[in-house]
Amino acid sequence: MSLEQLQKKLKESKIEGGDLMPSLAQRLREEGEKVGVKKGVKKGVKKAKLETAKELVKNGVDIDIIARSTGLSKKEIELLAETVH
C-alpha cells in the first residue's frame, strides 16, 4: 500500500466525534485491561490452589488426593511438600 493510499484510508476511517487513532488506542487499552484481568485471575486461582495444597500437605493428606482435589500436578505438590517439611 502506498503512502497516498494509506492517507486516503485514514481520512475515510474518520469515526464520528473524532478520528481513528484515539478510538483505536482506546480499544487496544480496553483489550489490554481484559487480558491483564484474565491473567490476574488465573494467577490468583493458582495461588489459592497452592495455598490449599500446602495446608493439605501440612495435615498429612495423600498427594494423590491433593492432586485430584486441586488440579495441581503431583510434581508441583511434591515440590511444595519439600518446602513445608
N, C-alpha and C positions, 0 to 999 in steps of 0.2 A: 504494500500500500504506500502510495506516495505521500509526501507531506501535505500536499494540497487535498488529497482525498481524506486524510486524517482530519485536517482542519474542517473540511466540509462536514464530516461525520460528527465532529464535536459540536459544530454550530447546529446541526439537525437534532442533536441529542439534548437540547435545552429542555430542562424539566420545569414545569410550572412553578413559579416562585423562586427560581434560582437556576444555577447551571449544574452540569453533570458532576463536577468534581466534589463539591460539598456533599451531594447526595450519595455518591459512591463512597466517599470517606466515611460517612455515617453508617452505610450498610456494612462496610468492612469492619468498622468498630463494633457494631452490634454482633456480627458473626464472631469476632474475636472474643467478645464477652461471653457468648454462648459456649464457645469451646473452652474458655477458661473455667466457667462454672461446671461444665461436664467433667473436666479434669480434676477440679477441686472436689467434686462429689465422689468421683472414683477413688481419689486419694484418701478421702475421709472414710469411705467404706472399707478400704484396705486396712487403714489404721485401726478401725474398730474391730475388724476380724482378727488382726494380730493381737490386740489387747485382750480380746475374748480368749483366743488360743493360749495366750500367756497365763491367764488366770486358770484355765483348764489344766494346763501343764502343772502349775503350782499345786493344784488339787489332785494330781495323780491320775487324771483321765487318760485313757489309752490314746495314743497318737492316731490310730485308725479312726476312732470315734471323733476326735477333734477335726481331722481332715474331712470326714463326711459332713460334720456339722457346720464347719466354717467355709468349706470350699477351698481352703488352702492346701497346698501340696504337702505330702509327708516330709519332703526335704525342707520346706520352709519351717514346718513345725519342729523338726529335729534341730535346725539351726537356732530357732527361738528357744528351745529347751536347753541348749547349751548355755545360753545367757541367763537362764532362770536359776539353774542349779549352781 
